Amino acid sequence: MSGRWLVAAAIAASVALVGTFLALGGSSYAPAEVRDPCKPRAWPRTSGLEQTAGQFTLSALDGTACQLHVSRETLVLALGSSAGRERFASDPRLQEAVRAGLLRAIDDGERAGALNPVVANGLRGLARNAPVDQLVSLIRDASPIFNGLGGLFGGLRGLLPGELQSLIP
C-alpha cells in the first residue's frame, strides 16, 4: 500500500508542477528581445567603484557592439573565448570600434556624474592613443580604472595642489 501511495504522490506532484508552470505563463515563453546597442541607455545611480566599473564596461561594450553592428551579447561571447577574440581581432573595424566604445562609455560616465571632467578628458586621451589590445582588456574589465584611490589616476593625486586633488575620484 505504501508503494501505491508514493506513486500517487509523485503523480500529484508532477501534475501540480505542470499546472503551476502553465499558470505562470510557461506555455507562451518567448525569449527577451536583444536590445539595440546603438540606443543610449541611462546609467543607474552607482554606489561604489565596482558598480561604476561594471556600468562603464557595459557602456563600452554597447558602443563597441554598435560600431561592429552586432549585439552586445554577441560581442561578450566573442571576447570570452580565444577563438572569438581571434575572429574579432582579424576584423579591420575592431580598432576603431573599441576606441568608439570606450569614448562612449567615458561620455556616458561623465554625463551620469560618475567621472569628473578632468578624469574623463584623461581617459579620452587614453582611449584615443593606447594600444587596442590594452583597450580591449579595459572593456572586458574596467575595474583597474576605478579601483583603489582613483585606480589608474590615483598616483596623480599627490602631484596636484590640494584644491585640485578632489578632482581625482
Secondary structure, 3 states (H helix, E strand, C coil): CHHHHHHHHHHHHHHHHHHHHHHCCHHHCCCCCCCCCCCCCCCCCCCCHHHHHHHHHHHHHHHHHHHHCCCHHHHHHHHCCHHHHHHHHCCCCHHHHHHHHHHHHHHHHHHCCCCCHHHHHHHHHHHHHCCHHHHHHHHHCCHHHHCCCCHHHHHHHHHCCHHHHHHCC
